Amino acid sequence: MGEDIFTTTVSLYFYRFIYDALFLFPSWLSSGKLISFWTAWYLIYGSLAEDVFYWILELKIPNSYAWFYPVYRGIPLDDVLEAIFLAITADFSRLRRVGERLHR
């Protein structure tokens, strides 16, 4: 019976669910809310930082060993989109910290 439930595809998606849940926990602690813009921001930031560290340690881009990366001509699209999102919203992050200091 266990063999019917955990097929290769289900196992891979279960892994992604656990992986994202593990990254969501520190993001939730950082933002103070489970569902918020800042939780998503910290989740994306942590995921991108982890990918970059793996690139450095493994000396190869993640799409060479991970099935879930959408890739166009060797460029991992999700990491590019994450970096663009973080760059655009970085000013909001700075404004938030300044606002928190002013309200103390």
Secondary structure, 3 states (H helix, E strand, C coil): CHHHHCCHHHHHHHHHHHHHHHHHHHHHHHHCCCCCHHHHHHHHHHHHHHHHHHHHHHCCCHHHCCCCCCEECCEEHHHHHHHHHHHHHHHHHHHHHHHHHHCC
